[in-house]
């Protein structure tokens, strides 16, 4: 069922690597990509086959590592990072 949620924009390995440059683990980078697409923790859990509590922990770590207070700010960091990565290539 997870293939239903996949996005060609965020599903590319290069994007996860770019987001990993923010000091995130590969899984945290993947979760951040889904956050930036507006997915809830529950939806991300379904997509990744993980418990909502596990996703919540990933989100906590992401917010701490990015030094932001909420998901919207984290998504803005993701978009900015990906935009700058594209410009540099």
C-alpha positions, 0 to 999 in steps of 0.5 A: 500500500505504501506505493500509493503514497509515493511522490516522484518529487520526494521519492528520489534518493538524491533528495534524501541525501540532500536532507541528510546534509542537515545532520539527519539520519536517512530515516529522519530525512525521509520523514522530513520529506513526508512532513514537507508534503503535509503528511501527519504522523499517522499517515507517515507511519502507514507509508513507512510501516512504522508506529505513530509513536516512532514517527513522533520520535523522529519528528522530535529529533528532526525539530531539535536537529533543525532548531525549529519549533514546528513542522511548518518551519521544518518543511520550510528548511527542507524546501530551502535545502532542496532549492539550494541543492538544485541551484548548486548542481 
